[in-house]
Amino acid sequence: MKMEQYIRAIAGTGILATLGLSLLHPYWLFVTAFIGLNLLQSAFTKWCLMEGILARFGVKKCCE
């Protein structure tokens, strides 16, 4: 898989997991909002924290 696919998979899993955990405690929705805000800011700034983390693990970008 390429980096973009990993980022989408991690974000989707994080959102679904925290939505499920919010049934136990509603504060988990703050984590869901954090993921969503990071996705939104990366669309405008072209900077993504998860991209940097994955690059350190050796995951290749889509255009490399």
Secondary structure, DSSP 4 states (H G I P E B T S, - for coil): --HHHHHHHHHHHHHHHHHHHTTT-TTHHHHHHHHHHHHHHHHHH---HHHHHHHHTTPPPTT-
